[in-house]
């Protein structure tokens, strides 16, 4: 399988928010729309970059990931959410 991460943008954000968690997984990760909203409002503050990505497998959206980071530091980088 060819796996590609693409930044969420005007062309693919709908594909991101249409991704569904399986029953019983709702407590594991935020729904895609919630993660995208957290990026938009800069949930962790203005010094952090909030970088949502859509994960594609063989050209089809199969998940998302969100990176939060302070680019002015060496250790303030983390995955805020991931769903595959």
TILUM-948738 format. One record per residue: residue in three letters; x negated, y negated, z negated of N, C-alpha, C in turn. Coordinates in nm, 2 decimals, padded with zeros to 4 digits, always signed. Layout:
N
 baro   n.xx   n.yy   n.zz  ca.xx  ca.yy  ca.zz   c.xx   c.yy   c.zz
  ALA      X      Y      Z      X      Y      Z      X      Y      Z
...
// end
This chain:
84
 baro   n.xx   n.yy   n.zz  ca.xx  ca.yy  ca.zz   c.xx   c.yy   c.zz
  UNK -00.08 +00.12 +00.00 +00.00 +00.00 +00.00 -00.09 -00.12 +00.00
  UNK -00.06 -00.22 +00.08 -00.13 -00.35 +00.09 -00.06 -00.44 -00.01
  UNK -00.13 -00.48 -00.11 -00.08 -00.57 -00.22 -00.14 -00.71 -00.21
  UNK -00.05 -00.81 -00.20 -00.10 -00.95 -00.19 -00.02 -01.04 -00.29
  UNK -00.09 -01.13 -00.35 -00.03 -01.23 -00.44 -00.02 -01.36 -00.36
  UNK +00.09 -01.42 -00.35 +00.11 -01.55 -00.29 +00.17 -01.65 -00.39
  UNK +00.12 -01.77 -00.39 +00.18 -01.87 -00.48 +00.32 -01.89 -00.45
  UNK +00.40 -01.90 -00.56 +00.55 -01.93 -00.54 +00.56 -02.07 -00.49
  UNK +00.64 -02.09 -00.38 +00.66 -02.22 -00.32 +00.80 -02.23 -00.27
  UNK +00.82 -02.34 -00.19 +00.96 -02.36 -00.13 +01.00 -02.24 -00.04
  UNK +00.91 -02.18 +00.02 +00.94 -02.07 +00.11 +00.97 -01.93 +00.05
  UNK +00.93 -01.91 -00.08 +00.94 -01.78 -00.13 +01.00 -01.77 -00.27
  UNK +01.03 -01.89 -00.33 +01.08 -01.89 -00.47 +01.21 -01.81 -00.49
  UNK +01.29 -01.81 -00.39 +01.42 -01.74 -00.40 +01.39 -01.59 -00.41
  UNK +01.29 -01.54 -00.33 +01.26 -01.40 -00.34 +01.21 -01.36 -00.48
  UNK +01.14 -01.46 -00.54 +01.09 -01.43 -00.68 +01.21 -01.42 -00.78
  UNK +01.30 -01.52 -00.77 +01.41 -01.51 -00.87 +01.51 -01.40 -00.84
  UNK +01.51 -01.35 -00.73 +01.60 -01.23 -00.70 +01.55 -01.10 -00.75
  UNK +01.42 -01.10 -00.79 +01.37 -00.97 -00.84 +01.44 -00.94 -00.97
  UNK +01.47 -00.81 -00.99 +01.55 -00.77 -01.11 +01.47 -00.68 -01.20
  UNK +01.48 -00.70 -01.33 +01.42 -00.60 -01.42 +01.52 -00.48 -01.43
  UNK +01.46 -00.36 -01.45 +01.54 -00.24 -01.47 +01.61 -00.25 -01.61
  UNK +01.72 -00.18 -01.62 +01.79 -00.17 -01.75 +01.69 -00.12 -01.85
  UNK +01.69 -00.18 -01.97 +01.60 -00.14 -02.08 +01.47 -00.21 -02.07
  UNK +01.44 -00.29 -01.97 +01.31 -00.36 -01.96 +01.32 -00.51 -01.99
  UNK +01.44 -00.55 -02.02 +01.46 -00.70 -02.04 +01.38 -00.75 -02.16
  UNK +01.35 -00.67 -02.25 +01.27 -00.72 -02.37 +01.12 -00.72 -02.34
  UNK +01.07 -00.66 -02.23 +00.93 -00.65 -02.20 +00.87 -00.78 -02.14
  UNK +00.95 -00.85 -02.06 +00.90 -00.96 -01.99 +01.01 -01.06 -01.96
  UNK +00.98 -01.18 -01.94 +01.08 -01.28 -01.90 +01.13 -01.26 -01.76
  UNK +01.26 -01.28 -01.74 +01.31 -01.27 -01.60 +01.23 -01.37 -01.51
  UNK +01.22 -01.34 -01.38 +01.15 -01.43 -01.29 +01.19 -01.57 -01.29
  UNK +01.32 -01.60 -01.30 +01.37 -01.74 -01.30 +01.33 -01.81 -01.42
  UNK +01.32 -01.74 -01.54 +01.28 -01.81 -01.66 +01.13 -01.84 -01.65
  UNK +01.05 -01.75 -01.60 +00.91 -01.78 -01.58 +00.89 -01.90 -01.49
  UNK +00.96 -01.90 -01.38 +00.95 -02.01 -01.28 +00.99 -02.15 -01.35
  UNK +01.09 -02.14 -01.43 +01.13 -02.26 -01.50 +01.03 -02.31 -01.60
  UNK +00.96 -02.22 -01.67 +00.86 -02.25 -01.77 +00.74 -02.32 -01.70
  UNK +00.71 -02.28 -01.57 +00.61 -02.34 -01.49 +00.65 -02.49 -01.46
  UNK +00.77 -02.50 -01.42 +00.82 -02.63 -01.37 +00.82 -02.73 -01.48
  UNK +00.86 -02.70 -01.60 +00.86 -02.79 -01.72 +00.72 -02.80 -01.79
  UNK +00.63 -02.72 -01.74 +00.49 -02.72 -01.80 +00.50 -02.68 -01.95
  UNK +00.56 -02.56 -01.97 +00.59 -02.51 -02.10 +00.47 -02.52 -02.20
  UNK +00.35 -02.50 -02.16 +00.23 -02.50 -02.25 +00.17 -02.64 -02.26
  UNK +00.22 -02.74 -02.19 +00.17 -02.87 -02.20 +00.11 -02.92 -02.07
  UNK +00.08 -03.05 -02.07 +00.04 -03.11 -01.94 -00.11 -03.08 -01.91
  UNK -00.19 -03.04 -02.01 -00.33 -03.01 -01.98 -00.34 -02.87 -01.91
  UNK -00.24 -02.79 -01.91 -00.24 -02.66 -01.85 -00.18 -02.66 -01.71
  UNK -00.25 -02.58 -01.63 -00.19 -02.55 -01.50 -00.10 -02.43 -01.52
  UNK +00.01 -02.43 -01.45 +00.11 -02.32 -01.46 +00.13 -02.27 -01.32
  UNK +00.08 -02.15 -01.29 +00.06 -02.10 -01.15 +00.15 -01.97 -01.13
  UNK +00.27 -01.98 -01.08 +00.35 -01.87 -01.05 +00.31 -01.81 -00.92
  UNK +00.32 -01.67 -00.91 +00.29 -01.60 -00.78 +00.39 -01.49 -00.76
  UNK +00.42 -01.47 -00.63 +00.50 -01.36 -00.60 +00.41 -01.25 -00.55
  UNK +00.43 -01.13 -00.60 +00.35 -01.01 -00.56 +00.42 -00.94 -00.45
  UNK +00.35 -00.92 -00.34 +00.41 -00.85 -00.22 +00.34 -00.71 -00.21
  UNK +00.42 -00.61 -00.18 +00.36 -00.48 -00.15 +00.41 -00.44 +00.00
  UNK +00.32 -00.43 +00.09 +00.35 -00.40 +00.23 +00.45 -00.51 +00.28
  UNK +00.43 -00.63 +00.24 +00.51 -00.74 +00.30 +00.64 -00.77 +00.23
  UNK +00.68 -00.68 +00.13 +00.80 -00.70 +00.06 +00.77 -00.75 -00.09
  UNK +00.86 -00.84 -00.14 +00.83 -00.88 -00.28 +00.86 -00.77 -00.37
  UNK +00.77 -00.74 -00.46 +00.78 -00.63 -00.56 +00.76 -00.67 -00.70
  UNK +00.72 -00.80 -00.72 +00.70 -00.85 -00.86 +00.65 -00.99 -00.86
  UNK +00.62 -01.04 -00.98 +00.56 -01.17 -00.99 +00.46 -01.17 -01.10
  UNK +00.38 -01.27 -01.10 +00.29 -01.30 -01.21 +00.28 -01.45 -01.23
  UNK +00.25 -01.49 -01.35 +00.23 -01.63 -01.39 +00.11 -01.65 -01.47
  UNK +00.02 -01.73 -01.42 -00.10 -01.76 -01.49 -00.09 -01.90 -01.55
  UNK -00.13 -01.91 -01.68 -00.14 -02.04 -01.74 -00.28 -02.06 -01.78
  UNK -00.33 -02.18 -01.75 -00.47 -02.21 -01.78 -00.50 -02.35 -01.80
  UNK -00.61 -02.38 -01.88 -00.66 -02.51 -01.90 -00.79 -02.51 -01.82
  UNK -00.79 -02.57 -01.70 -00.91 -02.56 -01.61 -01.03 -02.64 -01.66
  UNK -01.02 -02.71 -01.77 -01.13 -02.78 -01.83 -01.20 -02.70 -01.94
  UNK -01.16 -02.58 -01.96 -01.22 -02.49 -02.06 -01.27 -02.36 -01.99
  UNK -01.34 -02.28 -02.07 -01.39 -02.16 -02.02 -01.31 -02.04 -02.07
  UNK -01.22 -02.06 -02.17 -01.15 -01.95 -02.23 -01.00 -01.96 -02.24
  UNK -00.94 -02.07 -02.19 -00.80 -02.09 -02.20 -00.73 -02.04 -02.07
  UNK -00.74 -01.91 -02.04 -00.67 -01.86 -01.92 -00.60 -01.73 -01.97
  UNK -00.47 -01.72 -01.92 -00.40 -01.59 -01.96 -00.29 -01.57 -01.86
  UNK -00.24 -01.45 -01.86 -00.12 -01.41 -01.78 +00.00 -01.44 -01.88
  UNK +00.08 -01.53 -01.84 +00.20 -01.56 -01.92 +00.31 -01.46 -01.89
  UNK +00.31 -01.40 -01.78 +00.41 -01.30 -01.75 +00.37 -01.22 -01.62
  UNK +00.42 -01.10 -01.62 +00.39 -01.01 -01.50 +00.50 -00.91 -01.49
  UNK +00.55 -00.89 -01.37 +00.65 -00.79 -01.35 +00.62 -00.72 -01.21
  UNK +00.62 -00.59 -01.21 +00.60 -00.52 -01.09 +00.71 -00.41 -01.08
// end
